[in-house]
Amino acid sequence: MAYKYAIALTGGIATGKSTVASLMGLNGLRIIDADAISHRILDENSVWVAEHFGTQFVSGGKVIRPELGKVIFANPEAKKELESFLHPKIREAIEDESEKQDRFEYPYLIDIPLFFESGSYPIGRSVVVYTPKEVQLERFMKRNGFSQEESLRRIESQMDINEKRSRATWIIDNSSNLKHLQQECENFVDTIKALYPTPKL
């Protein structure tokens, strides 16, 4: 049975999910990375992308994600077409990984950026990486080099971060520095360890 011990790790664009996932892994929690799975599946279907969106978005058998993203986020119909094709394949791959992790009978994280938006995963518990919206925008612009307009478009394509925060089982606060974030992650891992016995080997 998939997802029995799963905890969804989610947040918004540029809130620090990848950093949190790395820190959680360093603290001993196992992670399923939905983004990595989606990137792999996207590249595996690069021929389909070239046929439906244009050969300019594919190079060397891999999808040029930043360029495709500009089109997808500016065109709701194109976004819907891509997601309708990819999401069932991504969900199937994540479910397969989840079944493997459930055999350990111990909590693990599934890093799912659009966990609340998709409503596709029967996972009862979630941890949200929270960053105030103004900090989120600043970090995204600095990280990606996009204009404020393009950055806002990307951020607003997802559920508001405060709404995600209100739905979370647990919250990781990433509004300060890395040292603070490390402590937040350690506190979360301690909480999980207190709730569950030592995992099976």
C-alpha positions as a Python dict, from the first residue, in 0.01 Angstrom:
ca = {
    (1, 'M'): (0, 0, 0),
    (2, 'A'): (151, 331, -110),
    (3, 'Y'): (169, 651, 99),
    (4, 'K'): (100, 489, 437),
    (5, 'Y'): (410, 641, 597),
    (6, 'A'): (449, 934, 356),
    (7, 'I'): (470, 1299, 457),
    (8, 'A'): (433, 1551, 176),
    (9, 'L'): (707, 1814, 170),
    (10, 'T'): (579, 2121, -12),
    (11, 'G'): (587, 2498, -24),
    (12, 'G'): (604, 2766, -292),
    (13, 'I'): (851, 2861, -561),
    (14, 'A'): (1179, 2982, -402),
    (15, 'T'): (1072, 2904, -46),
    (16, 'G'): (1364, 2663, -7),
    (17, 'K'): (1215, 2314, -52),
    (18, 'S'): (1529, 2173, -214),
    (19, 'T'): (1751, 2302, 65),
    (20, 'V'): (1513, 2163, 326),
    (21, 'A'): (1503, 1825, 149),
    (22, 'S'): (1885, 1812, 155),
    (23, 'L'): (1896, 1902, 524),
    (24, 'M'): (1629, 1644, 606),
    (25, 'G'): (1831, 1382, 422),
    (26, 'L'): (2144, 1476, 616),
    (27, 'N'): (1941, 1429, 934),
    (28, 'G'): (1843, 1076, 834),
    (29, 'L'): (1503, 1105, 667),
    (30, 'R'): (1452, 938, 330),
    (31, 'I'): (1326, 1157, 45),
    (32, 'I'): (1137, 1094, -278),
    (33, 'D'): (1199, 1389, -510),
    (34, 'A'): (896, 1445, -732),
    (35, 'D'): (1079, 1719, -924),
    (36, 'A'): (1364, 1485, -1014),
    (37, 'I'): (1110, 1223, -1124),
    (38, 'S'): (919, 1478, -1333),
    (39, 'H'): (1240, 1599, -1499),
    (40, 'R'): (1335, 1242, -1587),
    (41, 'I'): (992, 1168, -1732),
    (42, 'L'): (991, 1496, -1925),
    (43, 'D'): (1323, 1405, -2088),
    (44, 'E'): (1203, 1051, -2158),
    (45, 'N'): (917, 1211, -2353),
    (46, 'S'): (1122, 1474, -2533),
    (47, 'V'): (995, 1352, -2871),
    (48, 'W'): (638, 1422, -2758),
    (49, 'V'): (742, 1770, -2639),
    (50, 'A'): (907, 1844, -2975),
    (51, 'E'): (596, 1729, -3163),
    (52, 'H'): (352, 1931, -2951),
    (53, 'F'): (550, 2245, -2863),
    (54, 'G'): (836, 2262, -3114),
    (55, 'T'): (1182, 2120, -3173),
    (56, 'Q'): (1339, 2441, -3034),
    (57, 'F'): (1257, 2315, -2684),
    (58, 'V'): (1461, 1995, -2719),
    (59, 'S'): (1836, 1951, -2750),
    (60, 'G'): (2035, 1629, -2735),
    (61, 'G'): (1730, 1428, -2631),
    (62, 'K'): (1663, 1654, -2332),
    (63, 'V'): (1397, 1920, -2284),
    (64, 'I'): (1521, 2277, -2239),
    (65, 'R'): (1303, 2340, -1937),
    (66, 'P'): (1365, 2714, -1884),
    (67, 'E'): (1261, 2794, -2241),
    (68, 'L'): (961, 2562, -2234),
    (69, 'G'): (863, 2710, -1898),
    (70, 'K'): (835, 3059, -2045),
    (71, 'V'): (575, 2932, -2292),
    (72, 'I'): (391, 2711, -2041),
    (73, 'F'): (350, 2976, -1773),
    (74, 'A'): (231, 3235, -2025),
    (75, 'N'): (-23, 3004, -2190),
    (76, 'P'): (-282, 2825, -1969),
    (77, 'E'): (-388, 2593, -2251),
    (78, 'A'): (-32, 2482, -2319),
    (79, 'K'): (23, 2433, -1946),
    (80, 'K'): (-290, 2219, -1921),
    (81, 'E'): (-186, 2008, -2221),
    (82, 'L'): (158, 1939, -2080),
    (83, 'E'): (31, 1860, -1731),
    (84, 'S'): (-244, 1629, -1861),
    (85, 'F'): (20, 1428, -2043),
    (86, 'L'): (290, 1423, -1776),
    (87, 'H'): (109, 1410, -1442),
    (88, 'P'): (-36, 1057, -1471),
    (89, 'K'): (311, 925, -1555),
    (90, 'I'): (468, 1118, -1268),
    (91, 'R'): (205, 997, -1020),
    (92, 'E'): (262, 635, -1124),
    (93, 'A'): (638, 667, -1074),
    (94, 'I'): (597, 833, -733),
    (95, 'E'): (352, 565, -624),
    (96, 'D'): (602, 294, -718),
    (97, 'E'): (872, 465, -509),
    (98, 'S'): (629, 513, -221),
    (99, 'E'): (546, 142, -209),
    (100, 'K'): (919, 66, -177),
    (101, 'Q'): (961, 317, 107),
    (102, 'D'): (653, 195, 295),
    (103, 'R'): (822, -143, 343),
    (104, 'F'): (1049, 19, 602),
    (105, 'E'): (741, 111, 809),
    (106, 'Y'): (889, 450, 897),
    (107, 'P'): (802, 804, 783),
    (108, 'Y'): (967, 945, 472),
    (109, 'L'): (918, 1265, 276),
    (110, 'I'): (784, 1307, -75),
    (111, 'D'): (894, 1643, -213),
    (112, 'I'): (584, 1751, -410),
    (113, 'P'): (582, 2120, -509),
    (114, 'L'): (216, 2114, -619),
    (115, 'F'): (85, 1883, -347),
    (116, 'F'): (-213, 2097, -247),
    (117, 'E'): (-281, 2225, -599),
    (118, 'S'): (-302, 1882, -760),
    (119, 'G'): (-498, 1698, -492),
    (120, 'S'): (-362, 1384, -655),
    (121, 'Y'): (-183, 1223, -363),
    (122, 'P'): (-370, 1054, -74),
    (123, 'I'): (-117, 1171, 186),
    (124, 'G'): (-264, 1276, 518),
    (125, 'R'): (31, 1471, 661),
    (126, 'S'): (233, 1754, 517),
    (127, 'V'): (521, 1983, 609),
    (128, 'V'): (525, 2323, 439),
    (129, 'V'): (841, 2526, 387),
    (130, 'Y'): (727, 2880, 457),
    (131, 'T'): (877, 3209, 341),
    (132, 'P'): (691, 3544, 346),
    (133, 'K'): (573, 3642, -2),
    (134, 'E'): (799, 3945, -34),
    (135, 'V'): (1104, 3732, 54),
    (136, 'Q'): (986, 3460, -183),
    (137, 'L'): (970, 3711, -471),
    (138, 'E'): (1311, 3858, -390),
    (139, 'R'): (1476, 3515, -373),
    (140, 'F'): (1315, 3396, -696),
    (141, 'M'): (1424, 3706, -892),
    (142, 'K'): (1778, 3677, -758),
    (143, 'R'): (1800, 3302, -823),
    (144, 'N'): (1648, 3296, -1171),
    (145, 'G'): (1726, 3640, -1309),
    (146, 'F'): (1366, 3692, -1417),
    (147, 'S'): (1185, 4025, -1421),
    (148, 'Q'): (946, 4107, -1140),
    (149, 'E'): (652, 4056, -1377),
    (150, 'E'): (768, 3712, -1490),
    (151, 'S'): (857, 3613, -1135),
    (152, 'L'): (515, 3713, -1004),
    (153, 'R'): (352, 3515, -1285),
    (154, 'R'): (539, 3203, -1180),
    (155, 'I'): (467, 3249, -810),
    (156, 'E'): (99, 3328, -865),
    (157, 'S'): (56, 3015, -1077),
    (158, 'Q'): (67, 2826, -746),
    (159, 'M'): (-153, 2838, -438),
    (160, 'D'): (-74, 3130, -208),
    (161, 'I'): (199, 3037, 42),
    (162, 'N'): (-12, 3155, 336),
    (163, 'E'): (-292, 2920, 228),
    (164, 'K'): (-46, 2632, 212),
    (165, 'R'): (79, 2725, 556),
    (166, 'S'): (-275, 2710, 694),
    (167, 'R'): (-320, 2356, 557),
    (168, 'A'): (9, 2216, 684),
    (169, 'T'): (52, 1954, 955),
    (170, 'W'): (396, 2101, 1031),
    (171, 'I'): (574, 2418, 919),
    (172, 'I'): (941, 2477, 845),
    (173, 'D'): (1011, 2850, 875),
    (174, 'N'): (1264, 2966, 615),
    (175, 'S'): (1228, 3340, 667),
    (176, 'S'): (1572, 3386, 824),
    (177, 'N'): (1922, 3249, 758),
    (178, 'L'): (2065, 2902, 693),
    (179, 'K'): (2153, 2842, 1058),
    (180, 'H'): (1793, 2906, 1155),
    (181, 'L'): (1672, 2676, 877),
    (182, 'Q'): (1905, 2398, 992),
    (183, 'Q'): (1760, 2422, 1341),
    (184, 'E'): (1405, 2412, 1203),
    (185, 'C'): (1486, 2092, 1012),
    (186, 'E'): (1653, 1931, 1314),
    (187, 'N'): (1349, 2014, 1527),
    (188, 'F'): (1121, 1851, 1270),
    (189, 'V'): (1333, 1534, 1256),
    (190, 'D'): (1331, 1519, 1636),
    (191, 'T'): (951, 1542, 1626),
    (192, 'I'): (930, 1247, 1385),
    (193, 'K'): (1173, 1043, 1594),
    (194, 'A'): (962, 1107, 1902),
    (195, 'L'): (648, 989, 1723),
    (196, 'Y'): (796, 669, 1574),
    (197, 'P'): (1030, 397, 1699),
    (198, 'T'): (1361, 313, 1536),
    (199, 'P'): (1306, 218, 1170),
    (200, 'K'): (1346, -139, 1050),
    (201, 'L'): (1675, -215, 875),
}
